[in-house]
Each structure stands twice: as C-alpha cells, then as structure tokens.
Amino acid sequence: MFGTIMFVALIAALLALTRSGVVVSDAVSAMEREQASAVSQMEGRATELERTLSTLPAGEGRELDQAAADRVERALGEVARREVLIERYQDTVKTARENMDDVASQVEPMRTELMRVRDALEAARRSKDRQVRTPLEREVSLFEFTVVVWNDQLFAICDLTTRPRDACEWLRCWNQKHVVPARCTTPVFECSRVNIHIARSIMLREGAGIKIGDIEALRNNPDFIALLKTLDPATDLIGMVVAPDSFDAFAVVKDVFLSAGFNYSVEPCEQQLPVYKDAWIPGNPRGL
C-alpha cells in the first residue's frame, strides 16, 4: 500500500513538472515574438526616418542659421548703440530745458548791448565823415547854465526846477545832488540893472555826478533826462567846463546836448577840483 501511494505521488509530480515547463516555454516564446515584432517596427521606422532625412539639405540649413544669427547679433549691437545715443540726447535736452530760463534772461541784455554798440558805431561813423571846420562862435542872448565834466561825470552846478523871479538868484540855486550847498558861497554878489558882479566858490560832491558813458547811456540816464526837463533850448545855453581827464566824455555830452537842440560853450578847467570857482560880469555869453 505504501509503495502504491509513493508511486502515485511520483507520477503526479512528474506530470506537474512537465506542465509547468510547457507553460514557461509558451510564455517565453510569446515574449520573444513580441520583442521581434517591436524590433522589426523600430527598424522600419528608423529606415523611414533615414530616408526622409537624406532628402533634407542639412549643410545649407546650418549655414543659413549661422547667417541669421550674425544678422541678429549685429542688429542687437546697433540697438544698444542707439539706446546710448538716445540717453545722451535726453540728457542734452534736459540740460537745455534747465538752462532755458537763463538763456531767455540773457537775450534782452544782449539786445540792449547790441543797440548800444550800433549807436556807438554810428556816432563814430558820423565823427569820421564830418568835415573839419572851425565852429562858428557868436553872442547869444541866453542864460548860461554851467556844468562841469570831471572824472567822466557831469555835475550840474544849479537846479533850475523852480526858477526865482530874480535871474541873478539862478546862479546860487545849488543842485544838492551834485554840489555840497553848505560849502558853496558867493563872496561877491552884486546884481542890479546897471551892474552885475558875482563871484562863486562851489564844492562839487565827488562821485555824485551823472555818469556819462556812451551817447545812448547818457541819453537814457534818468538823472540826465530829469536835468533836461529843467532846461529850455530857447532860453538856456549849456556852459561846459571840462577837466583834462574828461575830454572824451565831453564829446559825448556835447553830442547829446546838441541833439536836444541846445547851444553850448566850452572852456578847459585848470582848477584843482572838486573846488570850482567862476565869476560873472555884464555881457552876453558866446555860444556854438
């Protein structure tokens, strides 16, 4: 009995082993067939890709890509350069805008200076073209209003804004802006219808005269304009006393007074200014 049982078990084991080997063999065969099919498909795809790739101009495409890359690189460089230029232009425009107010404020003084230079050139041209002749001096029935030209300034001895009824008093209506009234005297003052003898001693107020400069500057000087308003070409003669240091300034003063319609007389001053002295006697002044 025991032997029979062992024989049956052995037969069962052999049958099981034989069946397992067949199953494994079938599984391996199936895997090998699948692998062979996949490899075959991949080889066919590879062949197709190689055939397609062989039709493409691979070398020309690389050259084209390199040329395009070069153009892009140059374009980027040009863009960078122009950005730098734009920044510089923006800085320049900003600076110009900031200085615009200063430039505008300088235009008017430059225009004024240009007009002054033109007037000076015109005056020089007139002096150059003027024929040299001896001025015609003659007696005039006018009141002689004395001005001293000293240190390139004009000093008016008297202020005739308000003229007293007595014309002799006009000679000591001291101009407080240009002289020191407390130190101006008339040691001799005889004035009547039959005799006139007046001596004056005047202390000029140093540095307080009307600055002469050029013709245009003197003509537009507010103090000089105010002085002209107190005088009348029909009744007044400008008596100019000129210090040796101001002969050039005298030419400017003369031209301005002449252009305003005044007659004038002139004499050099040899006195030690700022003290100026003169005397008045009967007679008519001589003017040019």
Secondary structure as GFF3:
##gff-version 3
##sequence-region A 1 288
A	DSSP	alpha_helix	2	54	.	.	.	ID=ss1
A	DSSP	alpha_helix	58	98	.	.	.	ID=ss2
A	DSSP	alpha_helix	100	129	.	.	.	ID=ss3
A	DSSP	beta_strand	138	139	.	.	.	ID=ss4
A	DSSP	beta_strand	143	150	.	.	.	ID=ss5
A	DSSP	beta_strand	153	156	.	.	.	ID=ss6
A	DSSP	three_ten_helix	167	172	.	.	.	ID=ss7
A	DSSP	three_ten_helix	181	183	.	.	.	ID=ss8
A	DSSP	beta_strand	185	191	.	.	.	ID=ss9
A	DSSP	beta_strand	196	203	.	.	.	ID=ss10
A	DSSP	beta_strand	210	211	.	.	.	ID=ss11
A	DSSP	alpha_helix	215	219	.	.	.	ID=ss12
A	DSSP	alpha_helix	222	229	.	.	.	ID=ss13
A	DSSP	beta_strand	236	242	.	.	.	ID=ss14
A	DSSP	three_ten_helix	244	246	.	.	.	ID=ss15
A	DSSP	alpha_helix	247	259	.	.	.	ID=ss16
A	DSSP	beta_strand	263	268	.	.	.	ID=ss17
A	DSSP	beta_strand	275	280	.	.	.	ID=ss18
A	DSSP	beta_strand	286	287	.	.	.	ID=ss19
###
